[in-house]
Amino acid sequence: MSSSPILRIESVAKTFGPITAVDSISLDIRENEFFALLGPSGCGKTTLLRMLAGFETPNAGRILLDGKDISPLPPEKRPLNLMFQSYALFPHMTVRQNLSYGLEMERLNKAEIRRRVDETLAMTDLTQFSERKPEQLSGGQKQRVALARALVKRPKVLLLDEPLGALDKKLREKMQLELKRMQHEAGITFIIVTHDQEEALVMADRMAILKDGRLLQVGAPEDVYERPADRFVANFIGVMNFIEGKVGSDGVFEADGLRLAIPDARPGVATLAVRPENMAVEASGNLPVAGVIADVAYHGLDRVLHVKTAAAETPLQVRVPASGAGSWQIGATLSLGIDPAKCRLFQ
C-alpha cells in the first residue's frame, strides 16, 4: 500500500441552514487504503461521503483527487463510485446485466465488457449466479452484486455507505472479511462509512472518528483503540472504564482506594481510562482496589465482571477467562490492579 495520498480533503465544510454538518475537516486518504469514517448518527460522516461523491456541494474547502480539484465536478464526471446501503440493483436484470449496464453506458465494446464482467464476477464469487435476478439471491449475494457493479467500473476510489447494515450479524461478520479481501485484490481505495466500531476495527487500515461534524482523531485501529485522543473517542471505541480523581503535585493519580503514578501527569482534576482486559483481578485481596462483584456477563471465551468499588461511581468492567467461573460469583469480594502503562489520563 502506497503512503501517497490519492484523495485530499482540505478544510471542507458543509452547513444546512443553521446546522453545521461538517466543520472544516482536512484528511489525506492513501492509495489502495481501506479507510473508515466512524462516528455516531448525525456526526457528519455520510454528508462528507456525499460531498466526495458529488451529491452535496461543500460551502468551503476543496476535494483533490490525484492533485486535481474535483469539487466542481458532477457525480458522473468523478472517477469515484458510491455503493448505497439499499444496493439499488435493477430487479428486471440478471446479475451479469446489472454489471454490464454501466460499462454499456460508457460505450465500451462487447468483448471488453464481457472480459471485465467475467473478471469481476470471479473476484466476488458470483460466477455461478450470473444469470439470476436479484429476487433469486440471498442478502449476502445481493450485497456482493452491488459491490461487483461498483468495482467493474474500476473507480479510483470506492465509497461505501453502511454497506453491511442490512445483513444479520453472522453474515455481516463474514462479509467484513470478504470486503477486505476484495479491496486487496482489486487494489482500489475503499472509504467506508459506518457507526459500527467493531466493523471499522476489523476492516480498516486507518479510521477517522467524527463527532458533531468535527474530526477528533485519525489513525490505525490499534492506535485509536489503545491511545484514544479524548474521552469521547475512548468511550466510543470499545468498552472503557472511567475513574474520576485528581493528580497531586507528585504526579500521582488518586481516587478513593486507588493511587497510581502516571508519567507526565499534570496536577489537577483528571479522569483515568482503562480497558476491561487491562485490569488485573485476584480473589486474595492483594491488589490495591477492593471490590464486590455486582454482575457477571458470559461471552463464550471470557466473562465480564461488573465490580463495585469505592474508586468509581459505576461498577468497573473487568474481562477474565471463562474457565475461572467458580471464583467469580455475584457478591464475591476481590481486588483489582491497574498497570499505569495501559491507562489513558484525560485532564
C-alpha positions in Angstrom: 0.0 0.0 0.0 1.4 3.4 -1.1 1.8 6.1 1.5 1.0 8.8 -1.0 -2.5 10.4 -0.7 -4.8 9.7 -3.6 -7.6 11.8 -2.0 -7.0 15.1 -0.1 -9.8 16.8 1.8 -8.8 20.4 2.5 -10.8 22.3 5.2 -14.1 21.1 3.8 -17.3 22.4 5.5 -21.0 21.9 4.9 -23.9 23.7 6.5 -27.7 23.1 6.2 -29.2 26.4 7.3 -28.1 27.0 10.9 -26.8 23.4 11.2 -23.1 22.7 10.6 -22.9 19.1 9.3 -19.2 19.1 8.5 -16.9 21.6 10.3 -13.7 22.3 8.4 -12.4 18.8 8.0 -9.0 18.0 6.5 -7.9 14.5 5.7 -5.4 12.6 3.5 -6.5 9.2 2.2 -3.8 7.0 0.7 -3.8 5.0 -2.5 -5.1 1.4 -2.0 -6.1 2.1 1.5 -9.2 0.8 3.4 -10.3 3.9 5.3 -13.3 4.1 7.7 -15.3 7.2 8.6 -16.7 6.3 12.0 -19.0 8.1 14.5 -22.5 8.3 16.0 -25.6 9.2 14.0 -25.6 12.9 13.0 -21.8 13.2 13.2 -21.4 14.3 9.6 -19.8 11.1 8.1 -22.5 10.5 5.5 -22.6 14.1 4.5 -18.8 14.0 4.0 -19.1 10.9 1.9 -21.8 12.5 -0.3 -19.6 15.5 -0.8 -16.8 13.2 -2.0 -19.3 11.5 -4.4 -20.6 14.9 -5.7 -24.2 14.6 -4.3 -23.6 17.5 -1.9 -21.5 20.7 -2.6 -19.1 22.0 0.1 -19.7 25.5 1.4 -15.9 25.8 1.8 -12.8 23.9 1.1 -11.6 21.6 -1.7 -11.6 17.9 -2.6 -8.5 16.9 -4.5 -8.2 13.5 -6.4 -4.7 12.8 -7.6 -3.9 16.5 -7.1 -6.9 17.8 -9.1 -9.8 19.7 -7.6 -12.9 17.7 -8.2 -15.2 19.8 -6.1 -16.9 21.5 -9.1 -17.5 18.2 -10.9 -20.9 16.4 -11.0 -21.1 12.8 -9.7 -20.9 11.2 -13.2 -17.7 13.1 -14.0 -15.8 11.8 -11.0 -13.7 8.6 -11.0 -15.4 7.5 -7.8 -18.3 5.2 -7.2 -20.8 5.2 -4.3 -22.3 2.0 -3.2 -25.6 2.6 -1.3 -26.8 0.6 1.7 -30.0 -0.2 -0.3 -27.9 -1.8 -3.1 -30.2 -0.3 -5.8 -30.0 -3.3 -8.1 -32.1 -3.4 -11.3 -34.7 -6.0 -10.4 -35.5 -6.9 -14.1 -31.9 -7.6 -15.0 -29.7 -10.6 -14.3 -26.5 -10.2 -12.2 -24.5 -10.1 -15.5 -26.7 -7.4 -16.9 -26.5 -5.4 -13.7 -22.7 -5.4 -14.0 -22.7 -4.7 -17.8 -25.1 -1.8 -17.7 -22.6 0.9 -16.5 -20.0 -0.3 -19.0 -22.5 -0.2 -21.8 -23.3 3.4 -20.9 -19.6 4.1 -21.3 -19.9 2.7 -24.8 -17.1 0.0 -24.3 -17.0 -2.7 -26.9 -18.8 -6.0 -26.2 -15.5 -8.0 -25.8 -14.1 -5.6 -23.2 -17.4 -5.6 -21.3 -17.6 -9.4 -21.2 -13.9 -9.6 -20.1 -14.3 -7.1 -17.2 -17.7 -8.5 -16.1 -16.3 -12.1 -16.0 -13.2 -10.9 -14.1 -15.3 -9.1 -11.5 -17.8 -12.0 -11.2 -14.9 -14.3 -10.4 -13.4 -11.9 -7.9 -16.7 -11.6 -6.0 -17.6 -15.3 -6.2 -20.7 -14.6 -8.3 -19.9 -16.5 -11.5 -22.4 -19.3 -10.7 -25.2 -16.7 -10.0 -24.6 -14.6 -13.2 -27.9 -15.4 -14.8 -30.0 -15.0 -11.7 -32.1 -11.9 -11.0 -31.9 -10.1 -7.7 -35.1 -11.7 -6.3 -33.4 -15.1 -6.6 -30.4 -14.0 -4.4 -29.8 -14.0 -0.7 -29.0 -10.8 1.2 -25.2 -11.6 1.2 -25.3 -12.3 -2.6 -27.1 -9.1 -3.3 -24.5 -7.2 -1.3 -21.8 -8.8 -3.4 -23.6 -7.9 -6.7 -23.8 -4.3 -5.6 -20.1 -4.3 -4.8 -19.3 -6.0 -8.1 -21.3 -3.5 -10.0 -19.3 -0.7 -8.4 -15.9 -2.5 -8.9 -16.5 -3.4 -12.5 -16.2 0.3 -13.5 -12.7 0.4 -11.9 -13.1 3.6 -10.0 -10.0 5.1 -8.3 -12.0 5.3 -5.1 -15.0 3.3 -4.0 -17.3 4.9 -1.4 -19.4 2.6 0.8 -22.3 4.0 2.9 -23.1 1.4 5.7 -22.8 -1.4 3.1 -23.4 -4.2 5.6 -26.2 -2.6 7.6 -29.0 -4.8 6.1 -27.2 -8.1 6.9 -27.7 -10.2 10.0 -24.8 -10.5 12.5 -23.2 -13.7 11.2 -23.4 -12.7 7.6 -22.2 -9.3 8.4 -19.0 -10.7 10.1 -18.4 -12.9 7.1 -18.8 -10.0 4.6 -16.4 -7.8 6.6 -13.6 -10.2 5.8 -14.9 -10.6 2.2 -14.8 -6.8 1.7 -11.3 -6.7 3.0 -10.2 -9.5 0.6 -11.9 -7.9 -2.4 -10.4 -4.5 -1.6 -6.9 -6.0 -1.5 -7.4 -8.0 -4.8 -9.0 -5.0 -6.6 -6.2 -2.6 -5.5 -8.8 0.2 -5.1 -9.1 2.7 -2.3 -12.2 2.0 -0.2 -13.8 4.6 2.0 -16.5 3.1 4.2 -19.0 5.0 6.4 -20.1 3.0 9.5 -21.3 3.6 13.0 -20.2 0.1 14.0 -16.9 0.3 15.9 -16.1 -3.4 15.6 -16.7 -3.3 11.8 -14.2 -0.5 11.5 -11.6 -2.2 13.7 -11.8 -5.4 11.6 -11.7 -3.9 8.2 -9.9 -0.5 8.2 -6.2 0.2 7.6 -6.9 3.6 9.2 -10.0 5.3 10.6 -11.3 8.8 11.3 -13.6 9.4 14.3 -16.1 12.2 13.9 -18.4 14.0 16.3 -20.7 16.9 15.6 -19.1 17.5 12.3 -15.6 17.7 13.7 -12.7 15.4 13.2 -11.5 14.1 16.6 -8.8 11.5 15.7 -7.2 9.7 12.7 -5.1 6.6 13.0 -4.7 2.9 12.6 -7.3 0.9 14.6 -4.7 -0.2 17.1 -3.7 3.4 17.8 -7.2 4.7 18.2 -8.2 1.8 20.4 -5.1 1.9 22.6 -4.4 5.6 22.6 -7.7 7.5 22.2 -7.3 11.2 21.8 -10.0 12.2 24.2 -12.7 10.8 26.4 -15.4 10.7 23.7 -13.1 8.5 21.5 -12.2 6.3 24.4 -15.9 5.8 25.2 -17.0 5.3 21.6 -14.4 2.7 20.6 -14.8 -0.5 22.5 -15.6 -0.6 26.3 -13.7 1.7 28.7 -13.8 2.2 32.4 -13.6 5.8 33.7 -12.4 6.7 37.2 -12.7 10.3 38.3 -10.0 11.7 40.6 -7.2 14.1 40.8 -3.4 14.3 40.2 -1.3 15.6 43.1 1.9 17.7 42.8 3.8 14.4 43.0 2.2 13.2 39.7 0.2 10.5 41.4 -3.4 10.0 40.4 -5.7 9.5 43.4 -9.3 8.2 43.7 -10.9 6.5 46.7 -8.8 3.4 47.3 -6.5 4.0 44.4 -3.1 5.6 43.9 -1.4 5.4 40.6 1.8 7.1 39.4 1.2 8.4 35.8 4.1 9.6 33.7 3.8 13.3 32.6 0.6 13.8 34.5 -0.2 17.5 35.4 -1.6 18.3 38.9 -5.4 18.8 38.9 -8.7 17.1 38.3 -8.4 14.1 35.9 -10.1 11.1 34.5 -8.3 7.7 34.4 -9.4 5.4 31.5 -8.6 1.7 31.4 -9.9 -1.2 29.2 -11.6 -4.2 30.9 -8.9 -6.5 29.5 -6.1 -4.3 31.1 -7.2 -4.8 34.7 -5.7 -7.5 36.9 -8.0 -9.3 39.3 -7.4 -11.5 42.3 -9.7 -13.2 44.9 -7.0 -12.9 47.5 -7.2 -9.1 48.1 -3.5 -8.4 47.5 -4.2 -5.8 44.7 -4.9 -2.2 45.7 -8.6 -1.7 44.7 -11.1 -3.7 46.8 -14.5 -4.6 45.2 -17.6 -6.7 45.2 -19.0 -8.4 42.1 -22.4 -6.9 41.1 -22.9 -8.8 37.9 -21.3 -11.4 35.6 -21.8 -11.5 31.8 -20.8 -14.6 29.9 -19.2 -14.0 26.4 -18.0 -17.5 25.5 -14.2 -17.4 25.8 -14.4 -14.9 28.6 -16.6 -13.3 31.2 -17.0 -9.7 32.1 -17.2 -8.9 35.8 -19.0 -5.8 36.9 -17.3 -4.8 40.1 -18.5 -2.2 42.6 -15.6 -0.2 44.1 -15.1 3.0 46.1 -12.9 4.3 43.2 -15.7 4.8 40.7 -19.4 5.8 40.8 -20.4 3.0 38.4 -19.2 -0.7 38.5 -15.9 -1.3 36.8 -15.9 -3.9 34.0 -13.1 -6.5 34.1 -12.5 -9.2 31.5 -11.5 -12.6 32.8 -11.2 -16.1 31.2 -14.4 -18.1 31.3 -12.6 -21.1 32.7 -12.3 -19.5 36.1 -16.0 -19.1 36.6 -16.0 -20.8 40.1 -14.2 -17.9 41.7 -16.3 -15.1 40.2 -19.8 -15.2 41.7 -22.1 -12.3 42.3 -21.5 -10.9 45.8 -17.9 -12.3 45.9 -15.1 -9.9 47.1 -12.0 -9.4 45.1 -9.3 -6.9 44.4 -8.2 -5.1 41.2 -4.9 -3.8 39.9 -4.2 -1.3 37.1 -1.0 -1.1 35.1 -0.2 2.7 34.5 1.3 1.8 31.1 -2.0 0.5 29.9 -4.1 3.6 31.0 -5.0 6.9 29.5 -5.3 10.0 31.6 -7.6 12.8 30.4 -7.2 16.2 32.0 
